[in-house]
């Protein structure tokens, strides 16, 4: 309210000629206890999708590992339960020759609360697991409940 009294309006930057920043800063995790502040408007950092209770993990394992490890779902659910209570864990392997290996296995976690999903996304994105850099993004709950697990052109 106070900024509006001074002439600011949403979508415009601060400053006499609206030259200042008009998007928020975000954090990017760089290590287990370190991070850095990044400008969301000048990079793709921090753009993890619209927040939801569902998290999509990619590049965690390859298709062979997913097929060979019957405990993968239980282990993933147990490891990620430190972020919050998990309702469901689904491992979806995409079949096809044109699927990049880092996108072939999609692991979905449905948390009870959005806060747990946010903690998991922040902590797991960029984390190394078995020599792979995991990518964690939010996933629309409606698509999860409709079992629409295959990627679209806009999915990460």
C-alpha positions, 0 to 999 in steps of 0.5 A: 500500500505504501509503495502505491501511494508513492506512485508504484504500480504492479508490473513496473520497475521502481525508480523515476522512469520505472527502470528498476527491477520488476520481478522478485529475486530467488535463491538457487541452491549450490551445495548442501548448505550454500546457495546464491541469490539470482534474478528471475527475470534474467535467467531460468533460475527459480522457474520451477512451475506453479506451486502445487502439492505434486513434485516431478523428479527427472534424471534421478535414475535411468530406465534400466535402473528403474526396471532393475530396482523393485525398491526404488518407489519405497526408497524414494518415498522414504527419503523424501518423507523428511520434507513432509508426509507423502500421499503417493509416489509414482514412477513412470517410465516413458517408452520410445527411442526418441526419449532422452535418457534424463527424461525417460524416468519421471518420479512423481511425489504427491505431498499432503501439503504444498509446504512439503512439496516446496521444501522438496523442490528447493532441496532436490533440484540440482542435487546429485544422486548416483552421479546424476543431477536431479531436476525437481519441478512442481507438477499440476495436481489435476494432471497427476490425478488424471494420470497424465504423466507423459511430458508435453513440449512445455514440461521440463 
